[in-house]
């Protein structure tokens, strides 16, 4: 018998038992819907997290610290010769040192502001490393030859949205600095404001909004005149020519130091690890959703087994007029396959729509706290867009059809093996 005829007979049989077919198909629809919804939602969430991390972490910038990130006080600064050696590594564009001076207090007349950290940098190199971070509201980058200038972060200038600005370009301010030397002497220094930065809050490792920037040479001079000798740096930011080389460059940098002396933070490694973890969570959720489809398969096997018992005489007649065992087998498997196809085609759009509903519901409850080293928390609504992947859609549809056929195989084989004489005598 031709396949077209077999599928036609299977379809007619399903139409005659519409309620039973509809309920059986509903189980497949639920399974496919769950798989598509969770895969679309998971893929969208994964890409959203990855995109946020790429925005927060400059992938072409490595951060060097002494010891470990959580090891506490670093025993010694990076020396100028070490910084120079790093800058000579292939594919390293800039290696710029940073000195952090702890909390400072700023005064502009009667106005007072507290800054999270005063950071001493080489402005020319630092802006080359972080060009997107240095957009000015007033003023601009300091002149290289001036060592009495300061750049103010946005949150230092505007602690909250209701307050007016603390200062502006070309104003002279006083900075109170605690020198890290027992008994921590407090000294005042005058600076001219070169510029104030626009808001650039970031979910990455650093948030410059809360920083105050002063020239590197000025910081070293302050320490030296206070009897605290420091000629190196607390941190080193290294800009690489291509993020793809960042891991090999990190290995080259580590080779310049004794074991366990430094830590190199490689942003692209963080992103890969997070992406790998989120991918695993996505697969786990889809596996859970697949249980619904397996339950639907058991229902298909049960319904088709009952159908074989009800259609015993019909099967006997078919075999009596010459239908072969494989014809009967194919006819029942065709019914199972059609149920899988219908359930899949209905479940795909429903699942994608459900992904949007779940995304809207979940995003209302998630407001991540950007608690990071060198930054203060900022609350932001978590948003993502479900991603409809053709590969996931075809995979879910194929899985649904395969499950239906596998669970329909037992009743189909049972029908194919019926003795035609016994089937015709069945009441």
C-alpha positions as CSV (number, residue, x, y, z in Angstrom):
1,X,0.0,0.0,0.0
2,X,1.3,3.4,-0.9
3,X,2.5,5.7,1.9
4,X,0.1,8.4,0.9
5,X,-2.8,6.1,1.3
6,X,-1.5,4.9,4.6
7,X,-1.2,8.4,6.0
8,X,-4.7,9.2,4.6
9,X,-6.2,6.3,6.4
10,X,-4.4,7.3,9.6
11,X,-5.7,10.8,9.3
12,X,-9.3,9.6,8.8
13,X,-9.0,7.4,11.8
14,X,-7.8,10.3,13.9
15,X,-10.7,12.5,12.6
16,X,-13.2,9.8,13.7
17,X,-11.9,10.0,17.2
18,X,-11.4,13.7,17.5
19,X,-11.8,14.1,21.3
20,X,-9.4,11.3,22.0
21,X,-6.9,12.6,19.4
22,X,-7.2,16.2,20.8
23,X,-6.5,15.1,24.3
24,X,-3.6,13.0,23.3
25,X,-2.2,15.9,21.2
26,X,-2.7,18.3,24.1
27,X,0.0,16.4,26.1
28,X,2.4,16.8,23.2
29,X,1.5,20.5,22.9
30,X,2.3,21.1,26.6
31,X,5.7,19.3,26.3
32,X,6.7,21.3,23.2
33,X,5.5,24.5,24.6
34,X,7.5,24.0,27.8
35,X,10.7,23.2,25.8
36,X,10.4,26.1,23.4
37,X,9.5,28.6,26.2
38,X,12.4,27.7,28.4
39,X,14.9,27.4,25.5
40,X,13.8,30.8,24.1
41,X,13.8,32.5,27.6
42,X,17.1,30.8,28.6
43,X,18.8,31.8,25.3
44,X,17.6,35.4,25.6
45,X,18.7,35.6,29.3
46,X,22.1,34.1,28.5
47,X,22.8,36.6,25.6
48,X,21.5,39.5,27.8
49,X,23.9,38.6,30.6
50,X,26.8,38.1,28.1
51,X,26.1,41.5,26.5
52,X,25.9,43.2,29.9
53,X,29.3,41.7,30.9
54,X,30.8,42.8,27.6
55,X,29.6,46.3,28.2
56,X,30.9,46.3,31.8
57,X,34.2,44.6,31.2
58,X,36.4,46.1,28.6
59,X,37.5,42.9,26.9
60,X,40.7,44.4,25.7
61,X,41.9,45.5,29.2
62,X,43.6,43.3,31.7
63,X,44.0,44.2,35.4
64,X,47.1,43.3,37.4
65,X,47.2,43.2,41.2
66,X,49.7,41.9,43.7
67,X,48.8,38.5,45.2
68,X,45.1,37.7,45.1
69,X,42.1,39.9,44.7
70,X,40.9,39.1,48.2
71,X,44.3,38.8,49.9
72,X,44.1,42.1,51.7
73,X,47.0,44.6,51.9
74,X,49.5,44.2,49.0
75,X,53.0,43.9,50.4
76,X,54.7,45.9,47.8
77,X,53.8,48.0,44.7
78,X,54.7,47.3,41.1
79,X,58.0,48.9,40.2
80,X,58.5,51.1,37.1
81,X,60.8,48.4,35.6
82,X,58.1,45.8,35.9
83,X,55.6,48.1,34.2
84,X,58.2,48.7,31.4
85,X,58.7,45.0,30.9
86,X,55.0,44.4,30.6
87,X,54.7,47.1,28.0
88,X,57.2,45.3,25.8
89,X,55.2,42.1,25.5
90,X,53.8,41.5,22.0
91,X,50.2,42.7,21.4
92,X,50.3,45.0,24.5
93,X,49.5,48.5,23.5
94,X,49.6,50.3,26.8
95,X,50.5,49.3,30.4
96,X,49.6,52.1,32.7
97,X,50.1,52.3,36.5
98,X,47.5,53.3,39.0
99,X,47.9,54.4,42.7
100,X,44.9,54.4,44.9
101,X,44.8,56.8,47.9
102,X,41.7,55.7,49.8
103,X,38.8,57.9,50.8
104,X,39.3,61.6,50.4
105,X,37.2,64.7,51.2
106,X,36.8,67.6,48.7
107,X,35.9,71.2,49.5
108,X,34.8,73.9,47.2
109,X,34.0,76.9,49.4
110,X,31.2,75.8,51.7
111,X,30.5,72.7,49.6
112,X,31.8,69.3,50.8
113,X,32.0,66.0,49.1
114,X,33.3,62.5,50.0
115,X,34.9,60.4,47.3
116,X,35.2,56.6,47.4
117,X,38.8,56.7,46.2
118,X,41.4,59.2,44.9
119,X,43.1,57.5,41.9
120,X,46.4,58.7,40.6
121,X,46.9,58.0,36.9
122,X,48.9,59.0,33.9
123,X,46.0,60.8,32.1
124,X,47.4,60.4,28.6
125,X,47.8,56.6,29.0
126,X,44.7,56.1,31.1
127,X,42.4,57.8,28.7
128,X,43.9,55.7,25.9
129,X,43.0,52.5,27.9
130,X,39.5,53.7,28.8
131,X,38.5,56.1,26.0
132,X,34.7,55.4,26.4
133,X,34.7,56.2,30.1
134,X,36.1,59.7,29.8
135,X,33.3,61.9,28.4
136,X,33.2,65.3,30.1
137,X,30.2,67.3,31.2
138,X,32.5,70.4,31.8
139,X,36.1,70.9,30.8
140,X,38.3,68.2,29.4
141,X,41.4,66.1,30.0
142,X,44.2,67.8,31.9
143,X,47.2,69.1,30.1
144,X,50.1,66.6,30.4
145,X,52.4,69.2,31.9
146,X,50.1,70.3,34.8
147,X,50.4,68.4,38.0
148,X,47.8,70.3,40.1
149,X,44.7,69.3,38.2
150,X,41.9,66.9,39.1
151,X,39.1,65.2,37.2
152,X,35.8,64.6,39.2
153,X,33.6,61.5,38.7
154,X,29.8,62.0,38.1
155,X,28.6,60.6,41.5
156,X,31.1,62.8,43.3
157,X,29.8,65.8,41.6
158,X,26.1,64.7,41.9
159,X,25.7,62.4,44.9
160,X,22.0,62.2,44.1
161,X,19.7,63.6,41.4
162,X,18.2,66.3,43.7
163,X,21.5,68.1,44.5
164,X,23.2,70.6,42.3
165,X,26.7,70.0,41.0
166,X,29.6,70.2,43.5
167,X,32.0,72.0,41.2
168,X,32.8,72.6,37.6
169,X,35.9,73.0,35.3
170,X,38.5,75.6,36.2
171,X,37.4,75.8,39.8
172,X,40.0,75.5,42.6
173,X,39.1,72.9,45.2
174,X,40.8,71.6,48.4
175,X,41.4,67.9,48.8
176,X,41.9,66.3,52.2
177,X,44.0,63.1,51.9
178,X,44.8,60.5,54.6
179,X,48.4,59.4,54.1
180,X,48.7,55.6,54.6
181,X,51.3,55.9,57.4
182,X,50.9,55.6,61.1
183,X,49.3,57.7,62.6
184,X,47.7,58.4,59.2
185,X,48.4,62.2,59.0
186,X,45.7,64.3,57.2
187,X,46.9,66.9,54.8
188,X,45.2,69.4,52.5
189,X,46.1,70.0,48.9
190,X,44.7,72.5,46.4
191,X,43.8,71.3,42.8
192,X,42.3,73.0,39.8
193,X,39.3,71.1,38.3
194,X,40.3,70.1,34.7
195,X,36.9,68.6,34.0
196,X,33.9,66.7,35.4
197,X,32.8,63.4,33.9
198,X,29.4,62.3,32.6
199,X,27.7,59.4,34.2
200,X,29.2,56.1,33.0
201,X,28.0,53.6,35.7
202,X,29.1,50.1,34.8
203,X,28.3,46.6,36.0
204,X,32.0,45.6,35.6
205,X,35.0,45.7,37.9
206,X,35.3,49.4,38.1
207,X,32.9,52.3,38.4
208,X,34.6,55.6,37.7
209,X,31.6,57.7,38.7
210,X,32.7,57.5,42.3
211,X,36.4,58.3,41.7
212,X,38.5,61.4,41.7
213,X,41.5,61.4,39.4
214,X,44.8,63.2,40.1
215,X,48.1,63.1,38.2
216,X,50.4,60.1,39.0
217,X,53.5,62.3,39.6
218,X,51.5,64.4,42.0
219,X,50.5,61.4,44.1
220,X,54.1,60.2,44.3
221,X,55.3,63.6,45.3
222,X,52.6,63.8,48.1
223,X,53.8,60.4,49.4
224,X,57.5,61.3,49.2
225,X,57.0,64.6,51.0
226,X,55.0,62.8,53.7
227,X,57.9,60.4,54.3
228,X,56.2,57.5,52.6
229,X,58.3,56.2,49.7
230,X,56.3,54.9,46.8
231,X,57.7,54.9,43.3
232,X,55.6,52.1,41.7
233,X,51.8,51.4,41.5
234,X,49.0,49.5,43.2
235,X,47.4,48.4,40.0
236,X,48.3,48.1,36.4
237,X,45.8,48.3,33.5
238,X,47.0,46.7,30.3
239,X,45.3,47.4,27.0
240,X,45.8,44.6,24.4
241,X,45.4,44.9,20.6
242,X,42.9,42.0,20.4
243,X,40.8,40.4,23.2
244,X,41.5,37.0,21.5
245,X,45.1,37.3,22.6
246,X,44.3,38.3,26.2
247,X,44.7,34.9,27.7
248,X,48.1,34.3,26.1
249,X,49.2,37.8,27.1
250,X,48.2,37.1,30.7
251,X,50.4,34.0,30.7
252,X,53.3,36.1,29.3
253,X,52.8,38.6,32.1
254,X,52.7,36.0,34.8
255,X,56.0,34.6,33.5
256,X,57.7,37.8,34.3
257,X,57.0,37.4,38.1
258,X,57.7,34.7,40.6
259,X,54.8,32.2,41.2
260,X,51.8,33.5,43.1
261,X,53.1,37.0,43.2
262,X,50.4,38.6,41.0
263,X,46.9,38.0,39.7
264,X,45.9,38.9,36.2
265,X,42.1,39.5,35.7
266,X,41.1,38.5,32.2
267,X,37.5,39.7,31.5
268,X,37.0,37.4,28.5
269,X,37.7,34.4,30.8
270,X,34.9,35.5,33.2
271,X,32.5,35.9,30.3
272,X,33.3,32.4,28.9
273,X,32.8,30.8,32.3
274,X,29.5,32.6,32.9
275,X,28.3,31.7,29.4
276,X,29.3,28.1,30.0
277,X,27.4,28.0,33.3
278,X,24.3,29.6,31.9
279,X,24.3,27.2,29.0
280,X,24.4,24.3,31.4
281,X,21.5,25.8,33.4
282,X,19.5,26.2,30.1
283,X,20.1,22.6,29.2
284,X,19.0,21.5,32.7
285,X,15.8,23.5,32.5
286,X,15.0,22.1,29.0
287,X,15.6,18.6,30.3
288,X,13.1,19.2,33.1
289,X,10.6,20.5,30.5
290,X,11.2,17.3,28.4
291,X,9.6,15.2,31.2
292,X,6.3,16.7,30.2
293,X,6.8,15.3,26.7
294,X,7.8,11.9,28.0
295,X,4.6,11.9,30.0
296,X,2.6,12.7,26.9
297,X,4.4,9.8,25.2
298,X,3.1,7.4,27.8
299,X,-0.4,8.8,27.2
300,X,0.0,8.1,23.5
301,X,1.1,4.5,24.1
302,X,-1.9,4.0,26.4
303,X,-4.4,5.5,24.0
304,X,-3.1,3.6,21.0
305,X,-3.1,0.3,22.9
306,X,-6.8,0.9,23.7
307,X,-7.3,1.8,20.0
308,X,-5.7,-1.5,18.9
309,X,-8.2,-3.4,21.1
310,X,-11.1,-1.4,19.7
311,X,-10.0,-1.9,16.1
312,X,-9.1,-5.6,16.2
313,X,-11.8,-6.6,13.7
314,X,-10.8,-3.7,11.4
315,X,-7.2,-4.9,11.5
316,X,-8.3,-8.4,10.8
317,X,-10.2,-7.3,7.7
318,X,-7.2,-5.3,6.4
319,X,-4.9,-8.4,6.8
320,X,-7.6,-10.6,5.3
321,X,-7.6,-8.6,2.1
322,X,-3.9,-8.7,1.8
323,X,-2.4,-6.0,4.1
324,X,1.0,-6.9,5.2
325,X,2.3,-6.7,8.8
326,X,4.5,-3.7,7.9
327,X,1.5,-1.9,6.4
328,X,-0.5,-2.2,9.7
329,X,2.7,-1.2,11.6
330,X,3.2,1.8,9.4
331,X,-0.4,2.9,9.7
332,X,-0.3,3.0,13.5
333,X,3.1,4.7,13.6
334,X,1.8,7.3,11.1
335,X,-1.0,8.1,13.6
336,X,1.6,8.6,16.3
337,X,3.8,10.7,14.0
338,X,0.9,12.9,13.0
339,X,0.1,13.5,16.6
340,X,3.7,14.5,17.2
341,X,3.7,16.9,14.2
342,X,0.4,18.5,15.1
343,X,1.4,18.9,18.8
344,X,4.8,20.4,17.7
345,X,3.3,22.9,15.2
346,X,0.8,24.1,17.8
347,X,3.3,24.1,20.6
348,X,6.0,26.1,18.8
349,X,4.1,29.5,18.6
350,X,2.5,29.0,22.0
351,X,5.9,28.3,23.6
352,X,7.4,31.4,22.0
353,X,4.5,33.5,23.2
354,X,4.8,32.0,26.7
355,X,8.5,32.9,26.8
356,X,7.6,36.6,26.5
357,X,5.0,36.3,29.2
358,X,7.5,34.6,31.6
359,X,10.2,37.1,30.7
360,X,7.9,40.0,31.6
361,X,6.8,38.4,34.8
362,X,10.3,37.3,35.9
363,X,12.0,40.7,35.0
364,X,9.7,42.5,37.4
365,X,11.1,40.5,40.3
366,X,14.8,40.7,39.4
367,X,16.7,43.9,40.1
368,X,20.4,43.0,40.3
369,X,22.7,44.8,42.7
370,X,25.9,45.9,41.1
371,X,28.1,45.2,44.1
372,X,31.7,45.1,42.9
373,X,35.1,46.0,43.9
374,X,35.8,49.8,43.6
375,X,32.2,50.6,42.9
376,X,29.0,51.2,44.8
377,X,25.6,49.4,44.3
378,X,23.2,50.7,41.7
379,X,19.8,49.1,41.1
380,X,18.7,48.5,37.6
381,X,15.8,46.5,36.2
382,X,16.9,43.3,34.6
383,X,15.6,43.0,31.0
384,X,16.1,40.4,28.2
385,X,14.4,39.4,25.0
386,X,13.5,35.8,24.3
387,X,15.5,34.4,21.4
388,X,13.6,32.2,18.9
389,X,16.2,29.8,17.6
390,X,15.4,27.7,14.5
391,X,17.7,25.0,15.7
392,X,15.9,24.7,19.0
393,X,12.5,24.8,17.2
394,X,13.4,22.0,14.8
395,X,15.0,20.1,17.6
396,X,11.9,20.3,19.8
397,X,9.7,19.4,16.9
398,X,11.9,16.4,16.0
399,X,12.1,15.3,19.6
400,X,8.3,15.4,19.9
401,X,7.8,13.3,16.8
402,X,10.4,10.8,17.8
403,X,8.9,10.4,21.3
404,X,5.5,9.9,19.8
405,X,6.8,7.2,17.4
406,X,8.8,5.4,20.0
407,X,5.9,5.3,22.5
408,X,3.6,4.3,19.6
409,X,5.9,1.4,18.5
410,X,4.6,-1.1,21.1
411,X,0.9,-0.9,20.2
412,X,1.8,-0.7,16.5
413,X,3.8,-3.9,16.7
414,X,1.0,-5.5,18.7
415,X,-1.5,-4.6,15.9
416,X,0.8,-5.8,13.2
417,X,1.2,-9.2,14.9
418,X,-2.5,-9.9,15.2
419,X,-3.6,-13.2,13.7
420,X,-6.2,-12.3,11.0
421,X,-8.5,-15.2,11.8
422,X,-8.5,-14.5,15.5
423,X,-9.0,-10.8,14.8
424,X,-12.0,-11.5,12.6
425,X,-13.6,-13.6,15.3
426,X,-12.9,-10.9,18.0
427,X,-16.0,-9.4,19.5
